[in-house]
């Protein structure tokens, strides 16, 4: 049986437990490859029961998806089963939310892209991503009191949770170090992160599964609060009567963000309810924690001074090209709906959009010129040590694996050499 060298999971049994997606990335890194090669050359064939084909390319590995959040629900189960066949060591169920996720619908449960805490990654001996960061209600780091980062500062793109070229501390799009992202410490509501961290820590220390049921929990809540019908539940929870009726009758399950919201509104510990595993809530209600929700009044009509707005847009057009705002940003600064602004000042709105397109063209031009200079230096360095300027060798010299998978990078390479060099062996991705 094939076995890969694997690192030990980090933080199991604590709120800082490692996520399965991070474990996959570290496993690929310790074997000198990337998750894409791990999936298409090994896991795809393991899933197809074709051990004889290991090492060759598998184009369609069916349910082994990359670029998605693989830390909960059925997708996590598929990954766990396949990794268990080639990865020795303890079971990987603690690195997922599979011990308690079946009590919730998929909506609002997982982040669609990577969220991370740069100070945590910078302080780790072995950088890794926490399982709590992968859940959508968690938006801050409890340890550092800062918002989780979600965009790469170099390419301004959201890194995926796991990608063909993923590495725990690098952006898969541009290889920027994710530890070098500035954060601002703020006083934020850390209750969701603390509650979810407690759930992750508990199920990391046991093999048990949660039996929490949202319908049973709602009935228990109504009994504790002496709520007689869905209308009273709606008033206590601050939701519509229709939503409360669906919960009351068991026709809809409560999502994870809404369950955390209800725990704050109704004054109980959500983590204790899920960990109890009995489908009931032990409530300690404080009357002051309940509030009354009021409907909004009809929005008053707004009068717009178009002469004043014209002058403001003209000022936007006078800004330096490097500071030219998007049309959406200009509308936000003017506090006017985009459709309204476009109907009132169409020519100036088109000028704003056109100027931003010119800004993007200028930025792409600067990027291409900088990349051409970097490629020229890398080629000179390779030739000075007697190496051929192949694509893989240039990517290694630039420390940007998979760079020439992008069209703009290949164009820059062709502009430097006049013709693309041989791809070389060991492409970082297909």
Beta strands, then each sheet from edge to edge (+ up, - down):
strand 1: 140-141
strand 2: 146-147
sheet 1: 1+ 2-
end
